[in-house]
Amino acid sequence: MGAPLLSCIFFACSFLALLRSYDATPPSAGATGPDAEPPAYVAPQVGLKEADRILALVDQPKGNSSFSQYAGYVTVDPKHGRTLFYYFVESPTEPTKKPLVLWLTGGPGCSSLGFGAMSQVGPFRVNSHRKLYENPYALNKVANVIFLESPAGVGFSYSNTTSDYELSGDKRTAQDSHTFLVNWLERYPEYKNRDFYMAGSSYSGHYIPQLAKLILLENNKTDKPINLKGIAIGNPYLDTYLNIKDRYEFLWSHAMYSDETHAMFLKTCNMTSIDSTECLSVMSQADREIGNIDLLNIYAPFCHSNGSTNSNVKPLEYNPCSDYYVLDYLNNPSVQKTLHAVPRNWTSCNDGNWTDIEPSMLHTMEQLIASGLRVWLYRQW
């Protein structure tokens, strides 16, 4: 059984435990001040929920329509024409009693639809024939789940102002995601008072803490707060130095690059010089020695250009070619039409410029924990 499948089994079961153990007292953090963000843009949402309803996805397994699905856009900046795409799945059993979860995939700049929904914790996955099959460990078995493609430029999300793609960063991503939530809850008012959680992996270790902090700050200004209860992040990218150091330590410990290069890494890449020319040069050398591997599964079989592997892969086992299956599926014009997506070349990650990265989220995490928020950090494999 492949590592990502084990991860999904572990995540769904453990996340259910998190949902059952939250502190019923609504958390709060921070105070308003001169540097407070302006109120979120809110647009009329009447009728948009039904317009976003999906009767069935293309090549969805027959008989698997026991839950409601929706997909569409929420405008977060009307002046720039910046709008974010979401895919929402309700739980097949007692959705009115289940919490609401926002799933954010990291990157930065990678798709929660392609990775989160179609490859990890969504209700369906894509097989080698580019058809859907059921994921028995889907997160929507225990919650109602929003998969958000953020920021603009990722997946189907876009802006009519092209300069927006070169100005993405931590701060604006948090602001846009908050504006998305405020408007989404207007579109789905039945979820306004629902227990709300955020989950994700990798660079969502930046996305989620910053969005959680902003939600708590904005909650202090309104009598209709977002009912945030907790966050869960797998393999979180919380601290730039520690993440880079640990990644290269891990790869070296598995003989993925030479002792000589590792010795140079330890010598030149320390807390104060991680972005120095010398350190970047050493990391480039290590990357050349490591070669083209799956950094999330370093011993995985190789995916050939024709979309095949050297080994027989069962449907629910880890398949190194699954990203290509998802890519083909989401670029199918019929699929894009069913998802109510603007026709475009969908890619799993956007390599656009990232203008601001907080070096560390550790202090923010301390603030969130001190506020009473439930926090769960876990390793996927």
C-alpha positions as CSV (number, residue, x, y, z in Angstrom):
1,M,0.0,0.0,0.0
2,G,1.5,3.4,-1.0
3,A,2.4,6.2,1.4
4,P,-0.2,8.7,0.3
5,L,-3.0,6.2,0.8
6,L,-1.7,5.5,4.3
7,S,-1.6,9.2,4.8
8,C,-5.3,9.5,3.8
9,I,-6.4,6.7,6.1
10,F,-4.4,8.3,9.0
11,F,-5.7,11.8,8.2
12,A,-9.4,11.0,8.0
13,C,-9.4,9.0,11.2
14,S,-7.2,11.4,13.1
15,F,-9.1,14.5,11.8
16,L,-12.3,13.0,13.1
17,A,-10.7,12.8,16.5
18,L,-9.7,16.5,16.3
19,L,-13.3,17.4,15.4
20,R,-14.5,15.7,18.5
21,S,-12.0,17.3,20.9
22,Y,-12.3,21.0,20.2
23,D,-12.7,23.6,23.0
24,A,-16.3,24.9,22.6
25,T,-15.1,28.4,23.6
26,P,-14.7,30.6,20.5
27,P,-11.0,31.6,20.3
28,S,-9.9,35.2,19.7
29,A,-6.6,36.9,19.1
30,G,-5.2,40.4,18.7
31,A,-6.9,43.7,18.6
32,T,-7.8,46.3,16.1
33,G,-5.4,49.2,15.4
34,P,-4.1,51.6,12.8
35,D,-2.5,48.8,10.8
36,A,-5.8,46.7,10.7
37,E,-6.9,45.5,7.3
38,P,-9.9,47.2,5.7
39,P,-13.2,45.4,5.7
40,A,-13.5,42.5,3.3
41,Y,-15.3,43.1,0.0
42,V,-18.7,41.5,0.1
43,A,-20.9,41.0,-3.0
44,P,-24.5,39.9,-3.4
45,Q,-24.6,36.1,-3.6
46,V,-28.3,35.3,-4.2
47,G,-28.8,32.5,-6.7
48,L,-25.1,31.7,-7.2
49,K,-25.2,28.6,-5.0
50,E,-27.6,26.8,-7.4
51,A,-25.7,28.1,-10.4
52,D,-22.6,26.3,-9.0
53,R,-24.3,23.0,-8.4
54,I,-22.8,20.0,-10.1
55,L,-25.2,17.1,-10.9
56,A,-22.3,14.7,-11.7
57,L,-18.7,15.0,-12.7
58,V,-17.5,13.7,-16.1
59,D,-16.9,9.9,-15.8
60,Q,-18.0,9.9,-12.2
61,P,-18.6,6.3,-10.9
62,K,-22.2,5.3,-11.4
63,G,-24.3,5.2,-8.3
64,N,-21.9,7.5,-6.4
65,S,-24.1,10.6,-6.2
66,S,-25.2,10.5,-2.6
67,F,-23.7,13.9,-1.8
68,S,-24.0,17.4,-3.2
69,Q,-21.1,19.0,-5.2
70,Y,-20.6,22.6,-6.2
71,A,-17.9,24.5,-8.1
72,G,-17.4,28.0,-9.3
73,Y,-15.9,31.4,-8.7
74,V,-15.9,33.9,-5.9
75,T,-14.7,37.4,-6.7
76,V,-12.3,38.8,-4.1
77,D,-11.2,42.0,-5.8
78,P,-13.8,43.5,-8.3
79,K,-11.5,46.4,-9.3
80,H,-8.7,44.0,-10.5
81,G,-11.2,41.3,-11.6
82,R,-9.5,38.8,-9.2
83,T,-11.5,35.7,-8.6
84,L,-10.8,32.4,-6.9
85,F,-12.1,29.0,-7.9
86,Y,-13.5,26.5,-5.5
87,Y,-14.8,22.9,-5.5
88,F,-17.1,22.0,-2.6
89,V,-18.4,18.6,-1.5
90,E,-20.9,18.0,1.2
91,S,-20.8,14.9,3.3
92,P,-22.9,12.0,2.1
93,T,-24.3,11.4,5.6
94,E,-25.9,14.1,7.8
95,P,-24.2,17.0,6.1
96,T,-26.2,19.5,8.3
97,K,-24.5,18.0,11.4
98,K,-20.9,17.9,10.0
99,P,-18.4,20.7,10.3
100,L,-17.0,22.8,7.4
101,V,-13.4,22.3,6.4
102,L,-11.3,24.6,4.0
103,W,-8.5,22.6,2.3
104,L,-5.5,24.6,1.2
105,T,-2.7,22.9,-0.8
106,G,0.8,24.5,-0.4
107,G,3.5,25.2,-3.0
108,P,3.3,28.1,-2.8
109,G,1.1,28.2,-5.9
110,C,-0.2,24.6,-6.1
111,S,-3.8,23.5,-6.7
112,S,-6.1,22.3,-4.0
113,L,-8.3,20.9,-6.7
114,G,-5.6,18.9,-8.4
115,F,-3.7,17.7,-5.3
116,G,-6.1,18.1,-2.4
117,A,-9.3,16.9,-4.1
118,M,-8.1,14.7,-7.0
119,S,-5.0,13.1,-5.4
120,Q,-5.4,13.2,-1.7
121,V,-8.6,13.6,0.4
122,G,-11.3,14.3,-2.2
123,P,-14.2,12.0,-3.0
124,F,-12.7,10.8,-6.3
125,R,-9.3,10.1,-7.9
126,V,-8.4,9.7,-11.5
127,N,-7.2,6.4,-13.0
128,S,-4.9,5.7,-15.9
129,H,-7.9,5.8,-18.3
130,R,-8.6,9.4,-17.1
131,K,-11.8,8.3,-15.4
132,L,-12.9,8.8,-11.8
133,Y,-13.0,6.2,-9.1
134,E,-14.1,6.4,-5.5
135,N,-11.7,7.3,-2.7
136,P,-12.8,5.3,0.3
137,Y,-10.8,7.5,2.6
138,A,-12.3,10.8,1.5
139,L,-12.4,13.6,4.0
140,N,-16.1,14.4,3.2
141,K,-17.0,11.2,5.0
142,V,-16.5,13.2,8.2
143,A,-16.9,16.8,7.1
144,N,-18.2,19.2,4.3
145,V,-15.1,20.3,2.4
146,I,-14.1,23.3,0.3
147,F,-11.1,22.9,-1.9
148,L,-9.8,26.4,-2.8
149,E,-7.4,27.3,-5.6
150,S,-5.4,30.2,-4.2
151,P,-3.9,32.7,-5.0
152,A,-5.2,34.0,-8.4
153,G,-3.1,32.3,-11.1
154,V,-3.3,28.9,-9.5
155,G,-5.4,26.3,-11.3
156,F,-8.7,27.9,-12.6
157,S,-8.4,31.0,-10.4
158,Y,-7.5,34.1,-12.3
159,S,-7.2,37.9,-12.4
160,N,-8.1,40.4,-15.2
161,T,-5.1,42.4,-14.0
162,T,-2.0,40.5,-15.2
163,S,0.3,42.3,-12.8
164,D,-1.5,40.4,-10.0
165,Y,0.3,37.3,-11.0
166,E,3.7,38.9,-10.3
167,L,2.5,40.3,-6.9
168,S,1.4,37.2,-5.1
169,G,2.6,36.6,-1.6
170,D,1.7,35.5,1.9
171,K,-0.1,38.6,3.0
172,R,-2.4,39.1,-0.1
173,T,-3.1,35.4,-0.2
174,A,-4.4,35.5,3.3
175,Q,-6.4,38.6,2.6
176,D,-8.0,37.1,-0.6
177,S,-8.7,33.8,1.1
178,H,-10.5,35.7,4.0
179,T,-12.5,37.7,1.4
180,F,-13.4,34.4,-0.3
181,L,-14.6,32.9,2.9
182,V,-16.8,35.9,3.8
183,N,-18.4,35.9,0.4
184,W,-18.7,32.1,0.3
185,L,-20.6,32.1,3.6
186,E,-23.0,34.6,2.1
187,R,-23.5,32.2,-0.8
188,Y,-24.0,29.3,1.6
189,P,-25.6,31.0,4.6
190,E,-26.5,27.6,6.2
191,Y,-22.8,27.3,7.1
192,K,-22.3,30.6,8.8
193,N,-22.6,29.2,12.3
194,R,-21.1,25.8,11.5
195,D,-17.9,24.7,13.2
196,F,-15.1,25.6,10.8
197,Y,-11.7,24.1,10.4
198,M,-8.8,24.6,8.0
199,A,-6.5,21.8,6.8
200,G,-3.7,21.3,4.3
201,S,-0.1,20.3,3.8
202,S,3.4,21.7,3.0
203,Y,3.3,25.5,2.3
204,S,-0.1,25.6,3.9
205,G,2.1,25.9,6.9
206,H,2.2,29.5,5.9
207,Y,-1.3,29.8,4.3
208,I,-3.3,28.4,7.2
209,P,-1.6,30.1,10.2
210,Q,-1.8,33.5,8.5
211,L,-5.4,33.1,7.4
212,A,-6.3,31.8,10.9
213,K,-4.7,34.8,12.5
214,L,-6.5,37.2,10.1
215,I,-9.9,35.5,10.8
216,L,-9.4,35.9,14.5
217,L,-8.5,39.5,14.1
218,E,-11.5,40.2,11.9
219,N,-13.8,38.3,14.2
220,N,-13.2,41.0,16.8
221,K,-14.8,43.5,14.5
222,T,-18.1,41.8,13.7
223,D,-21.1,40.3,15.4
224,K,-21.1,37.5,12.8
225,P,-17.7,35.9,13.2
226,I,-16.4,32.9,11.3
227,N,-16.7,30.0,13.8
228,L,-13.0,28.9,13.5
229,K,-12.3,26.0,15.8
230,G,-9.0,24.5,14.7
231,I,-6.4,23.9,12.1
232,A,-4.5,20.8,10.8
233,I,-1.3,20.9,8.7
234,G,0.7,17.9,7.4
235,N,4.4,18.2,6.8
236,P,4.0,21.9,7.5
237,Y,6.5,24.4,6.0
238,L,6.6,26.6,9.1
239,D,10.2,27.9,9.2
240,T,12.4,28.5,6.2
241,Y,15.7,27.7,7.7
242,L,14.5,24.6,9.6
243,N,12.6,23.3,6.6
244,I,15.5,23.7,4.2
245,K,18.0,22.3,6.6
246,D,15.9,19.3,7.5
247,R,15.1,18.5,3.8
248,Y,18.7,18.3,2.8
249,E,19.6,16.4,6.0
250,F,16.9,13.9,5.2
251,L,18.1,13.5,1.6
252,W,21.7,13.1,2.6
253,S,20.8,10.5,5.3
254,H,19.3,8.5,2.4
255,A,22.4,8.8,0.3
256,M,20.8,11.0,-2.3
257,Y,23.8,13.3,-2.6
258,S,27.5,13.1,-1.6
259,D,29.1,13.5,1.8
260,E,31.4,16.2,0.4
261,T,28.4,18.4,-0.8
262,H,26.7,17.8,2.5
263,A,29.7,19.0,4.4
264,M,29.7,22.2,2.3
265,F,26.0,22.6,3.0
266,L,26.6,22.5,6.8
267,K,29.5,24.9,6.5
268,T,27.9,27.5,4.3
269,C,24.1,27.3,5.0
270,N,23.4,28.4,8.6
271,M,20.7,30.5,10.2
272,T,22.1,33.8,8.9
273,S,23.3,32.8,5.4
274,I,20.6,30.5,4.1
275,D,20.0,32.9,1.1
276,S,23.7,33.7,0.5
277,T,25.2,33.1,-2.9
278,E,27.5,30.5,-1.5
279,C,24.6,28.6,0.2
280,L,22.4,28.8,-2.9
281,S,25.3,27.4,-5.0
282,V,25.8,24.4,-2.7
283,M,22.1,23.7,-2.7
284,S,22.1,23.8,-6.5
285,Q,25.0,21.3,-6.5
286,A,23.1,19.0,-4.1
287,D,20.0,19.3,-6.4
288,R,22.0,18.2,-9.4
289,E,23.3,15.2,-7.5
290,I,19.9,14.3,-6.3
291,G,18.5,14.4,-9.8
292,N,14.9,14.0,-11.0
293,I,13.1,12.2,-8.1
294,D,9.8,12.5,-6.3
295,L,10.8,14.4,-3.2
296,L,7.7,13.3,-1.4
297,N,8.5,9.6,-2.1
298,I,12.1,9.2,-3.0
299,Y,11.9,5.5,-3.6
300,A,8.9,5.7,-5.9
301,P,9.0,4.0,-9.3
302,F,9.7,6.4,-12.2
303,C,6.9,7.7,-14.4
304,H,7.7,7.5,-18.1
305,S,6.7,10.1,-20.6
306,N,3.9,7.9,-21.9
307,G,2.3,7.9,-18.4
308,S,3.3,4.3,-17.5
309,T,5.5,2.9,-14.7
310,N,7.9,0.0,-14.4
311,S,5.6,-1.8,-12.0
312,N,2.0,-2.8,-11.9
313,V,0.0,-0.3,-9.7
314,K,-3.3,-1.1,-8.1
315,P,-5.9,1.6,-8.1
316,L,-5.4,2.8,-4.5
317,E,-1.6,2.3,-4.3
318,Y,0.8,5.2,-4.9
319,N,1.2,5.9,-8.6
320,P,3.9,8.3,-9.7
321,C,2.0,9.0,-12.8
322,S,-1.2,10.1,-11.1
323,D,-0.4,13.8,-11.5
324,Y,-0.5,13.3,-15.3
325,Y,-3.8,11.6,-15.1
326,V,-5.2,14.6,-13.1
327,L,-3.6,17.0,-15.5
328,D,-5.3,15.4,-18.5
329,Y,-8.7,15.1,-16.7
330,L,-8.8,18.7,-15.7
331,N,-7.8,19.9,-19.1
332,N,-10.7,18.0,-20.7
333,P,-13.1,20.7,-22.1
334,S,-16.1,18.7,-20.9
335,V,-14.7,18.5,-17.4
336,Q,-14.0,22.2,-17.3
337,K,-17.6,22.9,-18.4
338,T,-19.0,20.7,-15.8
339,L,-16.9,22.4,-13.1
340,H,-18.2,25.8,-14.4
341,A,-14.6,26.8,-15.0
342,V,-13.4,29.4,-17.4
343,P,-11.7,27.4,-20.3
344,R,-8.0,27.6,-19.8
345,N,-4.8,25.5,-19.7
346,W,-5.0,24.1,-16.2
347,T,-1.7,23.3,-14.5
348,S,-1.1,21.8,-11.1
349,C,1.3,24.5,-9.9
350,N,2.0,28.1,-10.8
351,D,5.6,29.2,-11.0
352,G,4.8,32.9,-10.7
353,N,6.7,35.4,-8.6
354,W,6.2,35.2,-4.8
355,T,6.8,38.7,-3.4
356,D,6.7,38.1,0.3
357,I,7.4,35.1,2.5
358,E,7.4,35.3,6.3
359,P,10.7,33.6,7.4
360,S,8.9,31.8,10.2
361,M,5.4,31.0,11.3
362,L,6.5,29.7,14.8
363,H,5.5,32.9,16.6
364,T,2.2,33.0,14.7
365,M,1.6,29.4,15.8
366,E,2.3,30.4,19.4
367,Q,-0.3,33.1,19.1
368,L,-2.9,30.8,17.7
369,I,-2.3,28.2,20.4
370,A,-2.5,30.9,23.1
371,S,-5.8,32.0,21.7
372,G,-7.4,28.6,22.4
373,L,-7.4,27.4,18.8
374,R,-7.1,23.7,18.3
375,V,-3.8,23.0,16.4
376,W,-2.7,19.6,15.0
377,L,0.6,19.2,13.1
378,Y,1.3,15.8,11.6
379,R,3.7,13.9,9.3
380,Q,2.1,12.3,6.3
381,W,4.7,9.6,5.9
